[in-house]
Amino acid sequence: MNFIVNDNIITATDNIENGDGTKFMNLLSDLEQIHNNIVVKLHTEGGSVFDGNLMYNAIQNSTSTITIQIIGICASMGAIIALSIEEVYMVENGYIMIHAPSGEAFGTANDIESNVKILRSIEKNFIKKLINKTGQTEDSVKQWLNGDNWFDAEQSLQEGLIKGIIEPETSFKANFNPNNIGTKDALNRFSALFKNSNLNKNSNMNLRSKLISKYSLNANSSDTKIIEELEKSEELKENLVKLLELEESATDENIISKIKELLDVSQETEQEQEQEAMLLIQNAKKRGVVGTSQEKYLMNMFKSDFKGTRTYLDTLAISNAPNISSLISKGLSVSKNTKIKAKSEWNLDDYRKNAPQELVSNPTLYNRLKKEKFNK
């Protein structure tokens, strides 16, 4: 069997040979380490029952959520593998073929009887799996083991062999009928079309799987659900374009670039505020209104509420400043060397010392004084 791994998808095609069960188990185990949702694509005429059973068990007991997609022919042991889980989907032009297990008999009468016994046991197991998956009666599923029984997508859905029908990865003429050409030829015709359609690279189902992964959806999410997520994403993009004041034709790269630019500006603003906070704390320490032990605490206050902490420090400065009128009334005088500034000449420190509330109520004044102070 040919196995191709692409992201979280295992595509398994052609005949199931001896050893393929172990190969599949190893591939699936590797993907389970990195993916919660795994898609197994099947296109096979069947083959080794024992290796097919290994694949059946690996899928059924997987630690990840598995979805099986029948992308062409799923015949014989391939059809049994498709019974391993409920989440099985088939392309609209695909086919399932069910028949009784077969084998070649050589040797003595005892050898042949032993082979018959094994085939009967395998057949009994097939019947049990078919009943469990479809809910059909034993008599009904036994009829499926008489000769080659082909089920198209609609019939497979009606009989409970699959859960849903998906878009085809390739197309056939309307008169294609696997009953008329046999399993091997039908498989080869699908395989040739897969090759021409660049399977595993540009298929719609690969796109579906990528969308499921991108939006963290369940592996069996309906096409409607995927479309809803796409619409939400598009609406978010439109809102971002308006919020960032970009052109309607803005690409995802334009949006990301603008957001990065705003984040850079925000970072610069935070650095400026941190520098100013450090300066304000040092000035407050010089004035004796805060101690060294309070420095770290005040810095954290500035980070959570810059404006409120600045006002708080200004309030401390005012409450600890000497009352000039009171000093004069007590017979004290201001030094003759003290120069009184006109208010029009006040800088940021003067306002913080004499009129902090004006800074709070007049952001334009504060921003101008801050720029004058810190751009020198």
N, C-alpha and C positions, 0 to 999 in steps of 0.2 A: 504494500500500500504506500502511496506517496503522501507524506505529511508536510504541509507548509505552515509555518507559524508567522503570523503578522499581527503584532501588538497582542491583543487578547483573543485572537482568532486562530483556531486550528482547522485547517482545511484538509480533510482526509478523502483521497480519491483512489479509484481503481480497486483491484482485487485484494481481499484481506488474506495475507500470506502468514505462514508460520513465523512467529517472532514479532509480528506487528502489534499484538496486544501489549507486549512489554514496552515497545517503543512508544506507543500511545500513552501508557501509564506514566512513563518518565517525562514526556512532553507536558502532559497535564499537570503533573506534580510541580514542574518548574513554573508554570504559569500561575498555579495556585499561590505561590509565594509572593506574587506581585499584583495579582488581579482578583478582585472580589466577584467580577462578572466575566464569564468566559463563554465564547461562542464556538460551537463545534459544527463545521459545515461538512455534510456528507454527500458523496457521490460515488456509489459503489455497487457492483454486481453481487457482492457478498464474498464468501470464501470460507476460511477456517472458522469452524464453530467455536473451538476452544479459545482462539485469539479474540474472536468477536465477543465471547463471554467476558474476557478480561476487560475489553473496552466498555462493555455494558456495565460491569461492576465498578470500574473507575469513575464513570460518569455518575452513576447512581449514588456513590458514596463520596463524591467530591466535597471538599470543604468550601468551595466557591459556588456561586449560583451559575448553573449551566443552562444554556439554551442550545438546542439542536436546530439547525437549518438544513433541510434537504434541498440541495440546490440543483439536482438533476434526477438521477436514478438512485433509488434506495431499495435494493433487491435482496432477497434471501436473508443471509445473516445481517446485512445492513438494516433490513426492516426490523429485525429483532433488537438491534442496538437502539433503534429509534423508539423502542418501547420502554427504555430505561427511565425516562422522566416524563413529566407532563408537558413541559415547555418545549414542544416540538412544532416547528413551522415548516411549510413546504412552499416552494415557488409555484406560481399559478400553472406553469407548464411541466411540473415535475411528476414523477410516478413512484409509487411504492409497489413492490412485487413480493408476494408471500407464497411460499410453497413448503412442502415437507422437507426435512433434512435428507440429504442423500450421500452416498459414499460407495466406494468400490470394494468388492469382496474378493479376497484371494485365500487360498489355502484349503485346509480340511473343512469337513462339515462343521466341526466344533468351532473353527475359526469364523466361518460364515455365520453360524448361530450367535456367536459372541458379538459380531458386528451388528447383526439385526437387533440384538438386545440393547446395544448402545444407541442405535438409531431410534428405537422405540422410546428410550429414556429421554433422548434429546427432543423428540416430537412431543412427548408429554410436557416437557418443560416449556416448549414453544406455546403450546395450548394454554398453559397456566399464565404465561406472560401476556398473551393476547387477551385473555379474559380480564386480567387485572387492569390492563390499560384501557380497553374499550368498554368494558361492562357488558359485552355480548355474552350470550349463552355458550356453553361448551359445544353444543351441536352446530351453532352458527360458525364458530371459529374453526371447527374441524373441517367444514366445507372449504375454508381458505387453504387447506393443506392438500387438497386434491388438485393436482396440476399446478400450472403457473397462474396466479391470480393477480391481475394488475389493477391498481386503484389510482385514478387521477386525483388532482387536488380536491375537487369537490366531493368525490366519493370517500377519500381519506378523511376529510373533515366530518362527513356525515356518519361514518362508521366509528369515529372516535380515535382514529390512528394518529391524528395531528390536532393541534390546538387552534391553528390559524393558517391562513394563506398569505404569502408575501409576494412582492413584485419579483418577476423573473430576472435572473442575471443575464440571460440570453434568450433568444426566441426561436421557435420552430414553426414550420408551416402548419396550417390547421389540420392537414390530413395525416400528421404523424401519429402512428399507433404502434407502441412497442410490442403488442401481441403479434403483429405481422412480421416482425424482423428478429425477435428474440432479444434476450437480455444483453448479451455481449455487444451486438450491433447497436442497440439503443444506447448503451453506455458510451460506446465509441463516438456516436454522433454527437452526444452532449459534450464529450471531452473535446472534440474538434472545435465546437463552437466556443467553449470556454477559452481555449487557446487563442482563438481569433478575437475574443472580447477582452483579452488582457485580464484574466481572472486574478483576484486578490489585490488588484491595484486600483482599478477604476470602477468597481462594481457598486451598485446602489446599496447593497447590504453592508459593504464595508463602510460607506458613508453613514448608514443607520447606526452601526456599531460605534463609530467615532462620536456621533451625536449623543448616544446613550452614555458614553464615557465622559464626554465634555460636560454634560449637565447632571452627572451622577444619578442617572435614572436606573430603574430596574431593567434587567436584561430583556424582560418581556414587555416593556413599555409599548403602548400602542402608538401608531403613527400620529394619532390625534394629540397624544400627550407630548410627543416630540415637537409637533408644530406649535403647541401652546408655549413650550419653553422657548422656542425660537422667537415667537411673537413677544414674549416678556423681555427677552434679550434686546430685541429691536426697539421696544418701547423705552427701555433703560438707556439705550444709545441715544435716542432722540432727546430724552430729557437731559442727558449729559451735554449734548451739543448745545442745547439752549442755555443751560446753566453756565457753561464755559464760554458762551458767546462766540461760538465757532460757526463757520459756514455749514449749511445743511449737507453739503457734499463731503464733509470732513470724514476721513478714514479712521479706523481704529488706532492707527499710528499717530494721527493728529491729536486724538483725544488723550492718548497716553502721554504724548509729549507735553501737552498743556497741563495735565495733572502734575507731571514731574516738575514743570516750571513753577507751579503754585506751591508745591511742596518745598522747593528750594527757597522761595520767598518766605514761606512760613518758618523755615529753619533759620533764615537770617534774622527774622523778627524775634524769634526765641533767643537767639544769641545776643541781640541788642538788649532785650529785656533782662537777660541774665547779667550782662555787664552793668546795666543801670542799677539792678537790684544790689549787686555787690557794692557799688559806690554809695547807694543810699544807706546800706547797713553800716559801712565804714564811717560815714558822716554822723550817723546816729550814735555810734560808739564814741566818736570824738566829742560829741555834745554831752555824752554821759547818760543818754536816755535808754540805752540798752547795753548789756554786758556781753563779753566774749562767749559765754555759755549759751547765749540766745541766738548767736549768729547762724548756726546750722538750722535751727528751728525756723527762723525768719526766712531763710533761703527756701525752705520747703513751702512756706506760706506764699512766697512770691510765685513759685512754680504753679501752685494751684489757683491763686487769685492775685494776680499782679496788681491790679488797680486797687483792690480793697486793702492789700498789705501796704501799698504806698501811702494811702490815706491814713492808715493806722499809725505809721511812723510819723507822718506829719502831725497827727493829733498829739502824739507823745512829745514832739518837739515844742508844740504850742503850750502844752500844759506845764512844761518844765522851763519855759522861757521867762525871764524876769519881767515884771510889770513896770514899765518905764514911768507911767503916771504915778504909780504907788511910790516909786523911789523918789520922784520929784516932790510928792506931797510930804515925804518924810524928811525933806531938806537935803536930799542928795542930788547931785547934778551929773549930767552926762559930760564926759570929757570933752574939752574944747577941741581935741584932735580928732574926735569922732565926726566923720563926714556923713551927712544924711543924704541918701540917694533919692532922686526923684523917681516916682513910680514908673515913669516911662523908660527909665534906665534899668529897671529890675531884670535880673536874669532868673534862671530856673531855681537856683538856691534861694534867691531873695523871696520869690513867691512861696516856696516851700516853708520858709521861715515866717513870713509875715501874712501871707494870704493863701493858705493851702486850699481853701474851699473854692477859690476862683479857678484853680487848676482843675479841680474835680468837675465843676460846672461848665468849664469852657475848654473842651478838648482841642479846639483849634489853637488856642493860646498855648496849651501844654505841648502840643506837637511842635509848634514853632520854637519854643524855648528848648525843648529836648533836642531838636535838630541843631540848634545853635550851640548847645553844650557839647554834644557828642560827635559833631562833625568837625570840630576844631582840630 
